[in-house]
């Protein structure tokens, strides 16, 4: 039989050997899951007023993590299924309510230095504490998850430098997941070739002052793009931020400045050939007591683009979370008088909603 099927025998023997070798190098993966859903009631929405709100945005989450036995290599991933996965099916890589929120391989260069390859968080400023109102007017500069390579150093002064080839998998996706709908679309443009840097200096044991920047290109995905010369736009942003912890009280503040020059052909076609500029500010205060956490997120944005006459827009999101054991319960309120569109422009427009959410992890 061995003579009759030498290739098959060799292949099977090789697989057995490789499986044995892998079992001596890689520890068994940790697999976990989760679920969340949300109740929303949007003010001045006739349907929601008539039905007393909607229970929606359900999602099942799968976590797969693994670490080599020598602790040098680590893998971490999060996959979300369902309309509550904070993805954008019209502009993501799957075309459905399925998204790889993160998937990275980490190599430990030392106890303090690490390299990440895959989709990971962009090291830029801080993220809001609330669950459903999200990044508000951080809008594109909050909870960014991009695809590339990142180096971090956790020391007395924390450092991070990253190169993100794009903001998602594939050639046209603009899906940055939790902080979505602020970096173009499959039919307009997307963020590519972005360099990000971050430094965090401890003022005291409980206070940190930081500075981040990002600079990169914008790829034209519109019908007007020149296939041989589509990467004609660029973007840049910086943020100065502060994080403080005083007993049970958490405080955060940041100031963001940004510019975007949209891709030439797309910008001319939609008459947005001026440089898009705006400044933003964000503040957060939180108080923790046992299983409770109370917080207030406030963000503001000011339009500095030539021809944009929008006033300074403001958003407020008070809320609290309660850790009931296997998950959290959230009650949050959002009130804003404007929004940031996919081009990064500041616009006026009122929106008010109440959210009640629950999640469970296993």
C-alpha positions as CSV (number, residue, x, y, z in Angstrom):
1,X,0.0,0.0,0.0
2,X,2.9,2.3,0.8
3,X,4.3,1.6,-2.7
4,X,0.9,2.2,-4.3
5,X,0.2,5.5,-2.6
6,X,3.6,7.1,-1.7
7,X,2.4,10.7,-2.0
8,X,-0.7,10.1,0.1
9,X,1.4,8.3,2.8
10,X,4.0,11.0,2.8
11,X,1.3,13.8,3.0
12,X,-0.5,12.1,5.9
13,X,2.7,11.4,7.8
14,X,3.7,15.1,7.3
15,X,0.4,16.3,8.6
16,X,0.7,14.1,11.7
17,X,4.3,15.4,12.3
18,X,3.3,19.0,11.8
19,X,0.3,18.6,14.1
20,X,2.6,17.2,16.8
21,X,5.1,20.0,16.3
22,X,2.3,22.6,16.5
23,X,0.9,21.1,19.7
24,X,4.3,21.5,21.4
25,X,4.6,25.2,20.3
26,X,1.0,26.6,20.4
27,X,-1.2,26.4,23.5
28,X,-4.8,25.5,23.1
29,X,-6.8,28.6,21.9
30,X,-9.2,30.4,24.2
31,X,-12.7,30.6,22.6
32,X,-15.4,32.8,24.1
33,X,-18.5,34.5,22.9
34,X,-21.0,37.2,23.6
35,X,-24.3,38.7,22.8
36,X,-25.8,42.2,22.9
37,X,-29.0,44.0,21.9
38,X,-30.3,47.5,22.2
39,X,-33.5,49.4,22.8
40,X,-33.8,52.8,21.2
41,X,-36.3,55.5,21.2
42,X,-35.6,58.4,18.8
43,X,-37.2,61.7,19.5
44,X,-39.5,63.2,16.8
45,X,-39.5,59.9,14.9
46,X,-43.2,59.2,14.3
47,X,-42.8,55.5,14.0
48,X,-40.8,55.1,17.2
49,X,-43.2,57.4,19.0
50,X,-46.1,55.3,17.9
51,X,-44.4,52.0,18.8
52,X,-42.7,53.3,22.0
53,X,-39.2,52.6,20.5
54,X,-37.5,49.6,18.9
55,X,-35.5,46.7,20.2
56,X,-32.8,46.0,17.6
57,X,-29.1,46.0,16.8
58,X,-28.7,42.4,18.0
59,X,-25.3,40.7,17.6
60,X,-23.4,37.5,18.4
61,X,-19.7,37.9,19.0
62,X,-17.0,35.3,18.7
63,X,-13.6,35.7,20.4
64,X,-10.6,33.5,19.5
65,X,-7.3,34.1,21.3
66,X,-4.1,32.0,21.4
67,X,-0.6,32.3,22.8
68,X,2.5,30.3,22.0
69,X,3.9,28.3,24.9
70,X,7.1,30.4,24.9
71,X,4.9,33.6,25.3
72,X,6.5,35.2,22.2
73,X,3.6,35.0,19.8
74,X,0.0,35.9,20.5
75,X,-3.1,35.9,18.3
76,X,-6.4,37.8,19.1
77,X,-9.6,38.2,17.1
78,X,-13.1,39.3,17.4
79,X,-15.8,38.5,14.8
80,X,-19.3,39.9,15.0
81,X,-22.5,38.6,13.4
82,X,-25.7,40.6,13.1
83,X,-27.0,44.1,12.5
84,X,-25.7,45.2,15.9
85,X,-22.0,44.5,15.0
86,X,-21.3,48.3,14.3
87,X,-20.4,47.4,10.7
88,X,-21.5,49.0,7.4
89,X,-22.6,46.2,5.0
90,X,-22.8,48.5,2.0
91,X,-19.1,49.4,2.5
92,X,-17.4,46.6,4.3
93,X,-15.4,43.6,2.9
94,X,-18.1,41.0,3.4
95,X,-21.1,42.8,2.0
96,X,-23.1,41.6,5.0
97,X,-23.7,42.1,8.7
98,X,-20.5,40.0,9.4
99,X,-17.3,41.8,10.3
100,X,-13.8,41.0,11.6
101,X,-13.6,43.8,14.2
102,X,-10.0,42.8,15.0
103,X,-7.6,40.1,14.1
104,X,-3.9,40.6,14.9
105,X,-0.8,38.6,15.5
106,X,1.6,40.0,18.1
107,X,5.3,39.3,18.5
108,X,6.9,40.3,21.8
109,X,10.3,41.8,21.1
110,X,10.8,42.3,24.8
111,X,8.8,42.8,28.0
112,X,8.1,46.4,26.8
113,X,8.2,46.3,23.0
114,X,5.6,44.5,20.9
115,X,4.8,44.3,17.1
116,X,1.2,43.8,15.9
117,X,0.3,42.6,12.4
118,X,-3.3,42.6,11.1
119,X,-6.3,44.7,12.1
120,X,-5.7,46.5,15.4
121,X,-6.6,49.8,17.1
122,X,-5.0,53.0,15.7
123,X,-3.0,54.7,18.5
124,X,-4.7,58.1,18.4
125,X,-6.1,59.9,21.4
126,X,-8.6,58.1,23.6
127,X,-11.9,56.3,23.2
128,X,-15.2,57.2,24.8
129,X,-16.6,55.1,27.6
130,X,-20.2,55.0,26.5
131,X,-21.6,52.0,24.5
132,X,-24.3,53.1,22.1
133,X,-23.8,56.9,21.4
134,X,-20.2,55.9,20.4
135,X,-17.5,58.3,19.3
136,X,-19.9,61.2,18.6
137,X,-17.9,64.1,17.1
138,X,-14.6,62.3,17.4
139,X,-16.1,60.9,14.2
140,X,-13.3,59.0,12.4
141,X,-10.7,59.8,15.0
142,X,-12.0,57.8,17.9
143,X,-12.3,54.0,17.9
144,X,-10.3,53.3,14.7
145,X,-9.6,49.7,13.7
146,X,-7.2,49.6,10.7
147,X,-5.2,47.0,8.8
148,X,-1.4,47.2,8.9
149,X,1.6,46.9,11.3
150,X,2.1,48.6,14.6
151,X,5.0,48.8,17.2
152,X,4.3,49.7,20.8
153,X,6.5,50.4,23.8
154,X,5.0,50.2,27.3
155,X,7.5,52.0,29.5
156,X,7.7,55.1,31.6
157,X,6.8,57.1,28.4
158,X,4.5,55.0,26.2
159,X,5.2,55.1,22.5
160,X,3.5,53.7,19.4
161,X,4.2,54.0,15.7
162,X,2.0,52.3,13.0
163,X,1.6,52.0,9.3
164,X,-1.9,51.1,8.2
165,X,-2.2,50.1,4.5
166,X,-5.9,50.6,4.6
167,X,-8.8,51.0,7.1
168,X,-10.2,47.5,6.3
169,X,-9.6,44.3,4.5
170,X,-10.0,44.2,0.7
171,X,-9.6,46.8,-2.0
172,X,-12.7,48.9,-1.6
173,X,-13.9,48.6,2.0
174,X,-14.0,51.7,4.2
175,X,-15.2,49.8,7.3
176,X,-13.4,50.9,10.5
177,X,-16.2,49.2,12.5
178,X,-17.2,51.1,15.7
179,X,-16.2,54.5,14.3
180,X,-17.9,54.1,10.9
181,X,-19.2,56.3,8.1
182,X,-16.6,59.0,8.3
183,X,-14.0,57.9,5.8
184,X,-15.8,57.8,2.4
185,X,-17.5,54.8,0.9
186,X,-17.1,52.2,-1.8
187,X,-18.3,54.7,-4.3
188,X,-16.3,57.7,-3.2
189,X,-12.9,57.3,-1.5
190,X,-11.1,55.4,1.3
191,X,-8.2,56.0,3.7
192,X,-4.9,54.3,2.7
193,X,-1.1,54.4,3.4
194,X,-1.5,56.1,6.8
195,X,1.3,56.6,9.3
196,X,0.2,57.1,12.9
197,X,2.3,58.1,15.9
198,X,1.5,58.3,19.6
199,X,3.3,59.4,22.8
200,X,2.0,59.4,26.3
201,X,3.9,61.1,29.1
202,X,3.0,60.5,32.8
203,X,2.6,63.8,34.6
204,X,2.0,61.9,37.8
205,X,1.1,58.3,38.7
206,X,-2.6,59.1,37.9
207,X,-2.3,61.7,35.1
208,X,-1.1,61.3,31.5
209,X,-0.5,63.9,28.8
210,X,-0.4,62.7,25.2
211,X,0.1,63.7,21.6
212,X,-0.9,61.7,18.5
213,X,-0.7,62.4,14.8
214,X,-1.7,60.6,11.6
215,X,-0.9,61.4,8.0
216,X,-1.8,59.4,4.9
217,X,-3.4,59.2,1.5
218,X,-7.0,59.0,0.1
219,X,-7.8,56.6,-2.7
220,X,-10.5,57.6,-5.3
221,X,-13.1,54.8,-5.6
222,X,-15.6,56.9,-7.6
223,X,-16.6,56.4,-11.2
224,X,-14.6,59.5,-12.0
225,X,-11.3,58.0,-10.8
226,X,-8.3,57.4,-13.1
227,X,-7.4,53.7,-12.6
228,X,-3.7,54.4,-13.0
229,X,-3.6,57.4,-10.7
230,X,-6.4,57.0,-8.1
231,X,-4.4,57.8,-4.9
232,X,-4.6,61.6,-5.3
233,X,-6.0,62.8,-2.0
234,X,-4.4,63.1,1.4
235,X,-5.3,63.6,5.0
236,X,-3.6,64.7,8.2
237,X,-4.7,65.1,11.9
238,X,-3.3,65.6,15.3
239,X,-4.6,65.5,18.8
240,X,-3.4,66.7,22.2
241,X,-5.1,64.8,25.1
242,X,-5.2,64.4,28.8
243,X,-6.3,61.4,31.0
244,X,-6.6,61.6,34.8
245,X,-7.7,59.1,37.4
246,X,-8.5,60.4,40.9
247,X,-9.8,57.6,43.1
248,X,-13.2,56.7,41.7
249,X,-13.2,59.6,39.3
250,X,-12.0,59.4,35.7
251,X,-11.4,62.6,33.6
252,X,-10.4,62.9,29.9
253,X,-10.0,65.8,27.5
254,X,-8.7,66.2,24.0
255,X,-8.4,68.8,21.1
256,X,-8.2,67.6,17.5
257,X,-7.2,69.4,14.4
258,X,-7.5,67.9,10.9
259,X,-7.3,68.5,7.2
260,X,-8.5,66.5,4.2
261,X,-7.8,67.1,0.5
262,X,-10.2,64.8,-1.2
263,X,-9.1,62.8,-4.3
264,X,-8.9,65.2,-7.3
265,X,-11.4,63.7,-9.7
266,X,-14.0,62.9,-7.0
267,X,-13.6,66.4,-5.4
268,X,-14.2,68.2,-8.7
269,X,-17.1,66.0,-9.6
270,X,-19.0,66.8,-6.4
271,X,-17.7,70.4,-6.1
272,X,-15.7,69.8,-2.9
273,X,-12.3,70.8,-4.2
274,X,-11.6,73.0,-1.1
275,X,-9.5,71.6,1.7
276,X,-11.8,70.2,4.4
277,X,-10.7,71.6,7.8
278,X,-12.2,71.4,11.2
279,X,-11.3,71.4,14.9
280,X,-12.9,69.2,17.5
281,X,-12.9,68.9,21.3
282,X,-14.0,66.0,23.5
283,X,-14.4,65.7,27.3
284,X,-15.4,62.9,29.5
285,X,-15.9,62.5,33.3
286,X,-16.8,59.2,35.0
287,X,-17.4,57.9,38.5
288,X,-17.1,54.3,39.5
289,X,-18.8,52.8,42.6
290,X,-18.9,49.0,43.1
291,X,-20.6,47.6,40.0
292,X,-21.8,51.0,38.8
293,X,-20.1,53.4,36.4
294,X,-21.7,56.8,35.7
295,X,-20.3,59.0,32.9
296,X,-20.8,62.0,30.7
297,X,-19.3,62.4,27.2
298,X,-19.3,65.8,25.5
299,X,-17.9,66.6,22.1
300,X,-17.9,69.7,19.9
301,X,-16.8,70.4,16.3
302,X,-16.1,73.7,14.5
303,X,-16.1,74.0,10.7
304,X,-13.1,75.7,9.3
305,X,-13.7,74.8,5.6
306,X,-14.0,77.6,3.2
307,X,-17.7,78.0,2.3
308,X,-19.0,75.9,5.2
309,X,-21.1,78.3,7.3
310,X,-22.2,75.7,9.9
311,X,-22.1,76.8,13.5
312,X,-20.1,75.0,16.2
313,X,-22.0,71.7,16.8
314,X,-22.3,70.0,20.2
315,X,-23.2,66.5,21.4
316,X,-23.9,65.4,25.0
317,X,-24.2,61.7,26.1
318,X,-24.9,61.1,29.8
319,X,-25.3,57.5,30.9
320,X,-24.4,54.7,33.3
321,X,-23.5,51.0,33.1
322,X,-24.0,48.3,35.7
323,X,-21.9,45.1,35.8
324,X,-24.4,42.4,36.7
325,X,-21.8,39.5,36.5
326,X,-21.7,38.0,33.0
327,X,-22.1,41.4,31.3
328,X,-23.3,45.0,31.6
329,X,-26.5,46.9,31.4
330,X,-26.4,50.4,29.9
331,X,-28.8,53.3,30.0
332,X,-27.7,56.3,27.8
333,X,-29.1,59.5,26.3
334,X,-27.8,61.3,23.3
335,X,-28.5,64.9,22.3
336,X,-26.7,66.5,19.4
337,X,-27.3,69.4,17.1
338,X,-25.1,68.3,14.2
339,X,-23.1,65.5,12.6
340,X,-19.9,64.7,10.7
341,X,-20.5,63.3,7.2
342,X,-18.4,60.7,5.2
343,X,-16.2,63.5,3.7
344,X,-15.4,64.8,7.2
345,X,-17.5,67.9,6.9
346,X,-19.3,69.5,9.8
347,X,-23.1,69.8,9.3
348,X,-26.0,71.1,11.4
349,X,-28.9,68.8,12.3
350,X,-30.7,67.8,15.5
351,X,-30.9,64.3,16.8
352,X,-32.0,63.0,20.2
353,X,-32.4,59.4,21.4
354,X,-32.6,57.2,24.5
355,X,-30.7,53.9,24.5
356,X,-31.0,50.9,26.8
357,X,-28.6,48.0,26.1
358,X,-27.6,44.7,27.6
359,X,-24.7,42.3,26.8
360,X,-23.7,38.9,28.0
361,X,-20.3,37.1,27.7
362,X,-19.5,33.4,28.0
